[in-house]
């Protein structure tokens, strides 16, 4: 299993939240989305966006998920990270999230 922190993944600036892409329906206002509710997230390592699915919350601000692609390279591997590898990350590593 990889660690986003040990691999030097980018972190969001303090106080800046991730961008959420959420399905919505008309009706009562929904609560603000949370990374803990996301099914997919986008992490960043330098200029590459790392796509992660099957996100699970382990502890407050700590998550694990499975890499399912890379936005820029379109390869199955980026540096030491491969398609279907598991990665441990913190909430500040998340730049985008979706359900």
Secondary structure as UniProt FT lines:
FT   STRAND          2..3
FT   TURN            4..8
FT   TURN            14..15
FT   STRAND          19..21
FT   HELIX           35..37
FT   STRAND          40..45
FT   TURN            46..47
FT   STRAND          48..59
FT   TURN            60..61
FT   STRAND          62..70
FT   TURN            71..73
FT   STRAND          77..78
FT   TURN            79..80
FT   STRAND          81..82
FT   TURN            83..84
FT   STRAND          86..90
FT   HELIX           91..93
FT   STRAND          94..98
//
